Amino acid sequence: MKETLRKRAHECGIAPGILPTGKWNAITDVQGVRVGQVTLIEGEDVRTGVTVILPHGGNMFQEKVPAGIAVGNGFGKLMGFTQVQELGEIETPIVLTNTLAVPAAAEALIEWTLKQQGNEEVRSVNPIVGETNDGWLNDIRRQAVKKASVLAAIELAESGPVEEGCVGAGTGTVCFGWKGGIGTSSRVLPKSLGGYTVGTLVQSNFGGVLQMDGIPVGKELGQYYLKDELDRFADGSVMIVLAMDAPLSDRNLRRLAKRGLAGLARTGASMSNGSGDYVIAFSSAEEVRRTPERRSKVWTYPEVPNEQMSPLFQAAIEATEEAIYNSLCMAETMTGFRGRTVHALPLDDLERLIRRYKL
């Protein structure tokens, strides 16, 4: 039987929240943000890859961006976490990949950073690498992701539409027992609230009881955590990257990152004992970048005040929720390691549920 043509959540009738999307409904709607991906599908057992997010097109080490991180459940390997928490800034591209590829990705980021013009005297680099474990569909012990894969993803990074589903770091992931993957979305605030854009990209590889815009999809389709005690549908991880063009301090970026977890919760995630749930939030606004000139003296910059943060919180929640849905809706059925098959979320059944619950 031929698989249903994959469509994004909006095309299926799932449009969570109240705010409009950007042009691409992607993290790349945030000006300057670029995404690059390398997908590795080899033989019957390699199903993995790399997804890279560049906050801007300049020298990341010389123009660091303010950032904050939030953790739901911390069963994960987020390299570079403590320095971001301490200094509130990111100085490399952000790489997402599989668990055992973190060292290779870090090596690639260090090499890439040291080679950038202007970094000739750099002696310390804090690579940012997030992961989820794709070992159900991918022979993760083969360590197929090499330094070259990460460097290629950086070079391929571009703005515009972002490929979703079984690509890059989402090639071998599983979400709610269905095929997961890469998903992205964005929200734009009205001009009266600053006109800022918030974009999200997720690597979905977690479980729970799926609900989509309030529709109990997992329960209706009979696939969810603790059903027949199949708890492998709960463990896993999710990486969430939030980008925005609003001038924010790292303190308010940490607050905003927490709202990514609220968007995750809306999808029915269990955030179980074996799950690593991480959110990285950064601002790409030029006026808040930590340049060498600004780091050498006291400087002032515009900053969205606390009292005006709530609309950005709402945008982060909505964009994260929809990005996860897109990762599911765009992913295709995949067979991989040891002949295991993970089926795609059945969109025909989803649209039937939408008609029933939305009418």
N, C-alpha and C positions, 0 to 999 in steps of 0.2 A: 504494500500500500504506500502510495507516494505521500511524503511528509507535507504538511500544510506549509504554504509559503509563509516565511517569517515576516513579522511586522512589528514595529515599535509599539509601545503601550498606547500612545495617543491614537494610533491608527486602529487599534483594537477597541477603543472607547474608554480606556483608562487614562484619566487626566487628573491626578490628585492635586488638591490645593486650589488656590484662588488666584495666584499670580501668573502672568503670561511667561512663556518661554522666550529665549533668545532666538536668533535667526537659525542656528543649527540645532537648538535644543541640546547643547553639548558644553562641556567644560571650555572648549575653544571659543565660546561666545565671549569669554573674558578676554579683553584685548591683550595681545602679546603671548597668551598661553598656547603652547604647541604640544602635540601628542605624537609619539612615534611607537610603532609596534613591530615586533618580529615574532612570527608564529612558527613553531617547530613541530611538524607532524612527520614522523619517520617510521616506516615499517608498521608493525602492529603494536608497538609499546611506547613510543615517544609521543606524548601529547602535552606540550608545554610551550612556554614562550616568555616574552618580555614586553612590558608596556612602560613607556617613559613619559613623564610630564615635565615640560620645561616652563617655569613660571614667566620667563621673558627671554628675548633673543640675544641678550648681551652676555657679558662675562659674569656668570652666576657667583663666582667667588668674590669678585670685586664689587658687585652690586647685589649684596645679600638681600633676601626678602624677609620681612617679619612673618613669623609663623607660630602656630600653637598646635598642640597634640592632645587628643582625648583618648582614653582607653576604656572600653566596656569591660570585656574579660581579657586578661593579659596573657593568654597562652599563645605567644607568637614571638617572632624574631624581627622586631623593627630596629634595624641598625641606625645609629645616629640619634636615637630618641633623647638621651640624657642631655646632650649639648643643646638640642633645640629647646628643651625644657628650661635649661639654665640661661641661655643667651637670647632665646626668642627669635631665632633667625635660621634660615636655610641658605646654604652656600653651594649646593650642587643640584642638578636635576633630581627628580624623584623617580626611583625605579621600583616597579612592581614585578615580581617573578615568583618562582616556587621556593619552598623552604630551603632546600639544599643548594640553591643557586645564589643565596645571599652573598657568600664570600666572593664569588666570581663577579657579581654585579658591583660589589664595593670596589674590587680591584679595577674594574672598567671605569667607574666614576673617578677614582683617584687618578688613573692614567689620563683620562680625558681632561680633568681639571688642571693637572700639572702642565699639559701641553698648550693650554690656552694662552694667547698672547697677553702679557701683563702679569702672568703668574710665575715668572721665572724664579722668584725668591720664596715661593710658597713652600712651607715645610710641614704643614698640618692641614688635613682635609677631613671634613665630617660628612661622609657619604650617607645619603638617605635611601635606604632600601627596605621596602615592605614585602611581605610574602603571605601566601596561603599554600596549604599542602595539597597538591594535585595528584597524590600518590594512588588514588583509586583508579584513574584512567591512564596515568603516566607512570612509567617505570622510573620513579624519582631517583633511585639509587644509581642510575646511569649518569646522572648529572650532565644532561645533554646541553643545558644552557652554559655557554662559554662566554668569556670576556668579549669575544668578537660579536656575539649576538647583541649584547648590551650596547656596544659602540655603534653597531648598525642601527639599532632602534633610535639612538640619539640623533644620528645623521638623517634618519627618515622623518624626524619630527616636523610636523607642519600644523598650520591652523586649518579651519574648515571642518567639514563633517568628520566624525570619528567612527571608525568601524567598530561594531559591537558583536557580542556573542562569543563564539569559539575562536577568539583571536588573542594574540599576545599572551599576557599573563593569565587570561581567562580560558585558554585553549583546553585545559584538562580539568576545569573546576566543576563542582556539583553544588547546586543550591536548592534547598528544600526537597532533595531527592530527585529533582529534575536537573537537566543540564544548565549549569550556570555559565558565567563568563564576564566579559567586560560590558559595562553599561555606563551611560552618561546622560546628563540632563542639565538644564539651566533655568534660572528664573530672573526676571528683570523687574526692578522696583519702578514705580511711577516717578516722574520727575519731581513731584512734590515731596517724595521721600528720598531724593538724592539721585534717582535714575541709575543706581548701581546694578551690576550684573553679578550673580552668584552662579558658579558652575560646579558640577560634581562629576567625578569619575569613580566607579567602583569596580573592584575585583571580587565577585560574589562566589563564596565557597562555604556556605554555612547552612544551618538547618533550623527547623522550628515548625510552625503551623502557618503556612502561607495565607495571607490575606492581601487582596489588591484593591486599594481604594475602598476598604471596608467590606469587600466581598470575601466570604470565607472559602477561598478557592481550595486550600488544602483539605479542609473537612469535606467539602462537596465532592472532591475528586478522590477522596479516600487515601491521601498520601500526606502523612504528617508525623512529627515526632511523638513517640510513645505508642503509636498505633502498632499493635502486635509486638510492642517492646523493641522496635527496630531503631535503636538509639543512634545508629550511625547517621541518620538523617538530621541529627542535632549538632554533632560536633563538626568542626570545620572553622573557617575564619572568613573575615571580610576586611578588605582595605578600602577606605573611603578617603578620597582626596577632594578637598573643597578649595576652590579658587575664587577670588573676587577682586574687583577693581576699586573697592571702597578703601580709603586710607584708614587702616586700622592699626592699633597697637598690638603687640604680641599678646598682651593680657586679654584684649577683647577677641583676638583670634582663638585663644584657648577656650573662651566662653562659647564662641561660635562653633568650634569643633564639637562641643558637647551636643549641639543640636543635630549634628550628623547622626549621633546615636539615637536621637529621638526619631529621625526619619527611618533608621534601621528598625527600631521597635515597631513602627507602624506596619511594617511588612510581615510581622509575626515571628521575627527572629527570637530564638531562645537564649542566645548569648550563653551557651552552656559551658560546662567545666573545661571542655577541650577546644573551646573556640577562642581565636584571637581577633578581637574587634577593635580596630584602630581607625582614628580619623586624624588626618593631617590637614590643617587649614592654613592658607597663606594669602597675602595680599600682593597683587602684581602692580599696584599703584606706584608710579615713578616717584612721587613725592615722599614715600615712606621707605624707599630702598636705603640700605645702609652702605653708602659709597665710602671710599677711602677718605674723601674730604669731610664727609659728615661724621665719620668715626673718629676723626682726630680733634674734634672740638665739640662744644655744646651747641646743639642746633634745635630749632623748633620746626614742627611740621603740622599740617592740618590733620585732625583726627576726628572720626565720627564719635560723638560723645555717647556715654552710656544710655542716655534717655532716647537716643535714636537707633539703638541696636535691635530692637524687637522686630522691625520689618526684615532686617537681614537674617535674624534667627528663623523667621518664617520661611524665607526663601531657601535657606540651607536645608530645612526639614523637607520641604516639598521636592527640591531638586534631588536630594539623596534618595527619598522614597521612589521617585520615578526612575532614577538611574538603575536601581536594583530591579525594578520591573522590566526595564529595557534589556538588562543583562539576561533575563529569563526569556523574554519574548523573542529576542533575536538569536538565541543559541539554538543550534541544531542537534539532533540526536547524534551521539558519538560512541563508537566502539574503540576500545583501547587495550591497555595492559591486561594480560591474561584473559582476553576475550570479553572483558566486561563491557556492557552497554548501558549508557545512561540516556534515557529518552528526553526529548525536548518537552517543555510544557505544551500540552495540546491546546493550540489556539482556538480550534473549533469549539472545544468544550468551554474554554474561557469566554468566548464571545456569547455562547449560549447562557452562561451564568450572568454575564453583563446584562443581557436582555431581560433576564428574569428579575434581577435585583435592582436594575436602574429604572425599569418602567413603573 
